[in-house]
Amino acid sequence: MHPLCPAHGSKIFRSADFIIKYYFKIYASIFKYFIERFSCLG
């Protein structure tokens, strides 16, 4: 194995994990917003 591969891979996975958590927070807030809107209408 090349010594740079694990560090490079961990950097990619760390940024991907950050992006996934960031978008999950956005989608969760949007989902919560729509749930509150529809519950008010209902």
PDB file of N, CA, C and O in Angstrom, chain B, residues numbered from 101:
ATOM      1  N   MET B 101       0.844  -1.210   0.000  1.00  0.00           N
ATOM      2  CA  MET B 101       0.000   0.000   0.000  1.00  0.00           C
ATOM      3  C   MET B 101       0.868   1.246   0.000  1.00  0.00           C
ATOM      4  O   MET B 101       1.940   1.267   0.605  1.00  0.00           O
ATOM      5  N   HIS B 102       0.408   2.267  -0.672  1.00  0.00           N
ATOM      6  CA  HIS B 102       1.133   3.528  -0.679  1.00  0.00           C
ATOM      7  C   HIS B 102       0.852   4.267   0.624  1.00  0.00           C
ATOM      8  O   HIS B 102      -0.294   4.298   1.072  1.00  0.00           O
ATOM      9  N   PRO B 103       1.868   4.862   1.241  1.00  0.00           N
ATOM     10  CA  PRO B 103       1.663   5.518   2.539  1.00  0.00           C
ATOM     11  C   PRO B 103       0.717   6.716   2.482  1.00  0.00           C
ATOM     12  O   PRO B 103       0.124   7.081   3.497  1.00  0.00           O
ATOM     13  N   LEU B 104       0.569   7.331   1.306  1.00  0.00           N
ATOM     14  CA  LEU B 104      -0.292   8.509   1.218  1.00  0.00           C
ATOM     15  C   LEU B 104      -1.760   8.143   1.054  1.00  0.00           C
ATOM     16  O   LEU B 104      -2.633   8.979   1.288  1.00  0.00           O
ATOM     17  N   CYS B 105      -2.045   6.915   0.658  1.00  0.00           N
ATOM     18  CA  CYS B 105      -3.430   6.534   0.380  1.00  0.00           C
ATOM     19  C   CYS B 105      -4.336   6.634   1.616  1.00  0.00           C
ATOM     20  O   CYS B 105      -5.414   7.219   1.503  1.00  0.00           O
ATOM     21  N   PRO B 106      -3.968   6.102   2.778  1.00  0.00           N
ATOM     22  CA  PRO B 106      -4.865   6.179   3.926  1.00  0.00           C
ATOM     23  C   PRO B 106      -5.165   7.619   4.333  1.00  0.00           C
ATOM     24  O   PRO B 106      -6.315   7.938   4.638  1.00  0.00           O
ATOM     25  N   ALA B 107      -4.164   8.493   4.344  1.00  0.00           N
ATOM     26  CA  ALA B 107      -4.383   9.886   4.747  1.00  0.00           C
ATOM     27  C   ALA B 107      -5.280  10.582   3.736  1.00  0.00           C
ATOM     28  O   ALA B 107      -6.186  11.326   4.112  1.00  0.00           O
ATOM     29  N   HIS B 108      -5.032  10.345   2.460  1.00  0.00           N
ATOM     30  CA  HIS B 108      -5.837  10.978   1.417  1.00  0.00           C
ATOM     31  C   HIS B 108      -7.276  10.485   1.499  1.00  0.00           C
ATOM     32  O   HIS B 108      -8.213  11.276   1.390  1.00  0.00           O
ATOM     33  N   GLY B 109      -7.454   9.187   1.690  1.00  0.00           N
ATOM     34  CA  GLY B 109      -8.795   8.620   1.784  1.00  0.00           C
ATOM     35  C   GLY B 109      -9.542   9.138   3.005  1.00  0.00           C
ATOM     36  O   GLY B 109     -10.732   9.442   2.927  1.00  0.00           O
ATOM     37  N   SER B 110      -8.838   9.241   4.144  1.00  0.00           N
ATOM     38  CA  SER B 110      -9.510   9.719   5.352  1.00  0.00           C
ATOM     39  C   SER B 110      -9.935  11.168   5.175  1.00  0.00           C
ATOM     40  O   SER B 110     -10.979  11.580   5.682  1.00  0.00           O
ATOM     41  N   LYS B 111      -9.123  11.948   4.450  1.00  0.00           N
ATOM     42  CA  LYS B 111      -9.486  13.353   4.202  1.00  0.00           C
ATOM     43  C   LYS B 111     -10.754  13.429   3.352  1.00  0.00           C
ATOM     44  O   LYS B 111     -11.641  14.237   3.627  1.00  0.00           O
ATOM     45  N   ILE B 112     -10.838  12.589   2.325  1.00  0.00           N
ATOM     46  CA  ILE B 112     -12.017  12.565   1.462  1.00  0.00           C
ATOM     47  C   ILE B 112     -13.245  12.124   2.253  1.00  0.00           C
ATOM     48  O   ILE B 112     -14.312  12.729   2.144  1.00  0.00           O
ATOM     49  N   PHE B 113     -13.090  11.068   3.050  1.00  0.00           N
ATOM     50  CA  PHE B 113     -14.227  10.566   3.817  1.00  0.00           C
ATOM     51  C   PHE B 113     -14.664  11.557   4.879  1.00  0.00           C
ATOM     52  O   PHE B 113     -15.851  11.650   5.194  1.00  0.00           O
ATOM     53  N   ARG B 114     -13.709  12.303   5.437  1.00  0.00           N
ATOM     54  CA  ARG B 114     -14.054  13.272   6.469  1.00  0.00           C
ATOM     55  C   ARG B 114     -14.879  14.410   5.858  1.00  0.00           C
ATOM     56  O   ARG B 114     -15.862  14.855   6.451  1.00  0.00           O
ATOM     57  N   SER B 115     -14.476  14.878   4.674  1.00  0.00           N
ATOM     58  CA  SER B 115     -15.233  15.944   4.011  1.00  0.00           C
ATOM     59  C   SER B 115     -16.592  15.428   3.559  1.00  0.00           C
ATOM     60  O   SER B 115     -17.584  16.153   3.635  1.00  0.00           O
ATOM     61  N   ALA B 116     -16.648  14.189   3.093  1.00  0.00           N
ATOM     62  CA  ALA B 116     -17.925  13.605   2.665  1.00  0.00           C
ATOM     63  C   ALA B 116     -18.854  13.461   3.870  1.00  0.00           C
ATOM     64  O   ALA B 116     -20.057  13.695   3.754  1.00  0.00           O
ATOM     65  N   ASP B 117     -18.308  13.081   5.015  1.00  0.00           N
ATOM     66  CA  ASP B 117     -19.120  12.942   6.223  1.00  0.00           C
ATOM     67  C   ASP B 117     -19.682  14.294   6.626  1.00  0.00           C
ATOM     68  O   ASP B 117     -20.837  14.390   7.042  1.00  0.00           O
ATOM     69  N   PHE B 118     -18.861  15.351   6.504  1.00  0.00           N
ATOM     70  CA  PHE B 118     -19.319  16.695   6.824  1.00  0.00           C
ATOM     71  C   PHE B 118     -20.440  17.126   5.884  1.00  0.00           C
ATOM     72  O   PHE B 118     -21.439  17.698   6.321  1.00  0.00           O
ATOM     73  N   ILE B 119     -20.273  16.850   4.595  1.00  0.00           N
ATOM     74  CA  ILE B 119     -21.290  17.226   3.602  1.00  0.00           C
ATOM     75  C   ILE B 119     -22.593  16.479   3.870  1.00  0.00           C
ATOM     76  O   ILE B 119     -23.675  17.062   3.794  1.00  0.00           O
ATOM     77  N   ILE B 120     -22.487  15.182   4.185  1.00  0.00           N
ATOM     78  CA  ILE B 120     -23.691  14.383   4.447  1.00  0.00           C
ATOM     79  C   ILE B 120     -24.441  14.935   5.662  1.00  0.00           C
ATOM     80  O   ILE B 120     -25.665  15.066   5.639  1.00  0.00           O
ATOM     81  N   LYS B 121     -23.690  15.258   6.729  1.00  0.00           N
ATOM     82  CA  LYS B 121     -24.339  15.792   7.929  1.00  0.00           C
ATOM     83  C   LYS B 121     -24.947  17.157   7.645  1.00  0.00           C
ATOM     84  O   LYS B 121     -26.029  17.469   8.143  1.00  0.00           O
ATOM     85  N   TYR B 122     -24.257  17.979   6.843  1.00  0.00           N
ATOM     86  CA  TYR B 122     -24.747  19.323   6.526  1.00  0.00           C
ATOM     87  C   TYR B 122     -26.047  19.257   5.745  1.00  0.00           C
ATOM     88  O   TYR B 122     -27.016  19.940   6.077  1.00  0.00           O
ATOM     89  N   TYR B 123     -26.065  18.422   4.690  1.00  0.00           N
ATOM     90  CA  TYR B 123     -27.282  18.299   3.896  1.00  0.00           C
ATOM     91  C   TYR B 123     -28.399  17.617   4.673  1.00  0.00           C
ATOM     92  O   TYR B 123     -29.573  17.922   4.465  1.00  0.00           O
ATOM     93  N   PHE B 124     -28.045  16.693   5.571  1.00  0.00           N
ATOM     94  CA  PHE B 124     -29.070  16.040   6.376  1.00  0.00           C
ATOM     95  C   PHE B 124     -29.763  17.057   7.277  1.00  0.00           C
ATOM     96  O   PHE B 124     -30.976  16.992   7.471  1.00  0.00           O
ATOM     97  N   LYS B 125     -28.984  18.010   7.833  1.00  0.00           N
ATOM     98  CA  LYS B 125     -29.578  19.041   8.678  1.00  0.00           C
ATOM     99  C   LYS B 125     -30.508  19.927   7.850  1.00  0.00           C
ATOM    100  O   LYS B 125     -31.579  20.306   8.324  1.00  0.00           O
ATOM    101  N   ILE B 126     -30.114  20.259   6.624  1.00  0.00           N
ATOM    102  CA  ILE B 126     -30.945  21.101   5.761  1.00  0.00           C
ATOM    103  C   ILE B 126     -32.254  20.380   5.421  1.00  0.00           C
ATOM    104  O   ILE B 126     -33.340  20.943   5.554  1.00  0.00           O
ATOM    105  N   TYR B 127     -32.127  19.107   4.974  1.00  0.00           N
ATOM    106  CA  TYR B 127     -33.330  18.365   4.601  1.00  0.00           C
ATOM    107  C   TYR B 127     -34.221  18.108   5.809  1.00  0.00           C
ATOM    108  O   TYR B 127     -35.445  18.097   5.676  1.00  0.00           O
ATOM    109  N   ALA B 128     -33.640  17.903   6.974  1.00  0.00           N
ATOM    110  CA  ALA B 128     -34.438  17.676   8.174  1.00  0.00           C
ATOM    111  C   ALA B 128     -35.221  18.932   8.544  1.00  0.00           C
ATOM    112  O   ALA B 128     -36.379  18.844   8.952  1.00  0.00           O
ATOM    113  N   SER B 129     -34.591  20.106   8.402  1.00  0.00           N
ATOM    114  CA  SER B 129     -35.286  21.346   8.723  1.00  0.00           C
ATOM    115  C   SER B 129     -36.399  21.618   7.711  1.00  0.00           C
ATOM    116  O   SER B 129     -37.472  22.091   8.085  1.00  0.00           O
ATOM    117  N   ILE B 130     -36.151  21.323   6.430  1.00  0.00           N
ATOM    118  CA  ILE B 130     -37.184  21.500   5.399  1.00  0.00           C
ATOM    119  C   ILE B 130     -38.349  20.540   5.656  1.00  0.00           C
ATOM    120  O   ILE B 130     -39.514  20.926   5.564  1.00  0.00           O
ATOM    121  N   PHE B 131     -38.022  19.295   5.978  1.00  0.00           N
ATOM    122  CA  PHE B 131     -39.047  18.291   6.256  1.00  0.00           C
ATOM    123  C   PHE B 131     -39.889  18.704   7.464  1.00  0.00           C
ATOM    124  O   PHE B 131     -41.114  18.584   7.450  1.00  0.00           O
ATOM    125  N   LYS B 132     -39.214  19.192   8.507  1.00  0.00           N
ATOM    126  CA  LYS B 132     -39.913  19.643   9.707  1.00  0.00           C
ATOM    127  C   LYS B 132     -40.806  20.839   9.379  1.00  0.00           C
ATOM    128  O   LYS B 132     -41.918  20.947   9.894  1.00  0.00           O
ATOM    129  N   TYR B 133     -40.319  21.731   8.526  1.00  0.00           N
ATOM    130  CA  TYR B 133     -41.110  22.898   8.132  1.00  0.00           C
ATOM    131  C   TYR B 133     -42.390  22.472   7.427  1.00  0.00           C
ATOM    132  O   TYR B 133     -43.468  22.980   7.735  1.00  0.00           O
ATOM    133  N   PHE B 134     -42.276  21.534   6.472  1.00  0.00           N
ATOM    134  CA  PHE B 134     -43.461  21.072   5.752  1.00  0.00           C
ATOM    135  C   PHE B 134     -44.418  20.319   6.667  1.00  0.00           C
ATOM    136  O   PHE B 134     -45.635  20.442   6.524  1.00  0.00           O
ATOM    137  N   ILE B 135     -43.888  19.548   7.593  1.00  0.00           N
ATOM    138  CA  ILE B 135     -44.749  18.825   8.541  1.00  0.00           C
ATOM    139  C   ILE B 135     -45.545  19.823   9.384  1.00  0.00           C
ATOM    140  O   ILE B 135     -46.739  19.637   9.620  1.00  0.00           O
ATOM    141  N   GLU B 136     -44.869  20.882   9.834  1.00  0.00           N
ATOM    142  CA  GLU B 136     -45.563  21.884  10.647  1.00  0.00           C
ATOM    143  C   GLU B 136     -46.614  22.616   9.818  1.00  0.00           C
ATOM    144  O   GLU B 136     -47.704  22.902  10.313  1.00  0.00           O
ATOM    145  N   ARG B 137     -46.295  22.921   8.560  1.00  0.00           N
ATOM    146  CA  ARG B 137     -47.256  23.607   7.695  1.00  0.00           C
ATOM    147  C   ARG B 137     -48.493  22.751   7.453  1.00  0.00           C
ATOM    148  O   ARG B 137     -49.620  23.236   7.561  1.00  0.00           O
ATOM    149  N   PHE B 138     -48.283  21.473   7.125  1.00  0.00           N
ATOM    150  CA  PHE B 138     -49.409  20.595   6.819  1.00  0.00           C
ATOM    151  C   PHE B 138     -50.206  20.260   8.074  1.00  0.00           C
ATOM    152  O   PHE B 138     -51.419  20.059   8.001  1.00  0.00           O
ATOM    153  N   SER B 139     -49.542  20.199   9.213  1.00  0.00           N
ATOM    154  CA  SER B 139     -50.283  19.924  10.441  1.00  0.00           C
ATOM    155  C   SER B 139     -51.151  21.132  10.804  1.00  0.00           C
ATOM    156  O   SER B 139     -52.234  20.968  11.365  1.00  0.00           O
ATOM    157  N   CYS B 140     -50.681  22.346  10.486  1.00  0.00           N
ATOM    158  CA  CYS B 140     -51.482  23.543  10.734  1.00  0.00           C
ATOM    159  C   CYS B 140     -52.687  23.579   9.788  1.00  0.00           C
ATOM    160  O   CYS B 140     -53.779  23.984  10.186  1.00  0.00           O
ATOM    161  N   LEU B 141     -52.487  23.156   8.543  1.00  0.00           N
ATOM    162  CA  LEU B 141     -53.587  23.139   7.591  1.00  0.00           C
ATOM    163  C   LEU B 141     -54.610  22.082   7.974  1.00  0.00           C
ATOM    164  O   LEU B 141     -55.816  22.285   7.830  1.00  0.00           O
ATOM    165  N   GLY B 142     -54.110  20.942   8.467  1.00  0.00           N
ATOM    166  CA  GLY B 142     -55.016  19.863   8.815  1.00  0.00           C
ATOM    167  C   GLY B 142     -55.768  20.186  10.098  1.00  0.00           C
ATOM    168  O   GLY B 142     -56.585  19.386  10.553  1.00  0.00           O
TER     169      GLY B 142
END
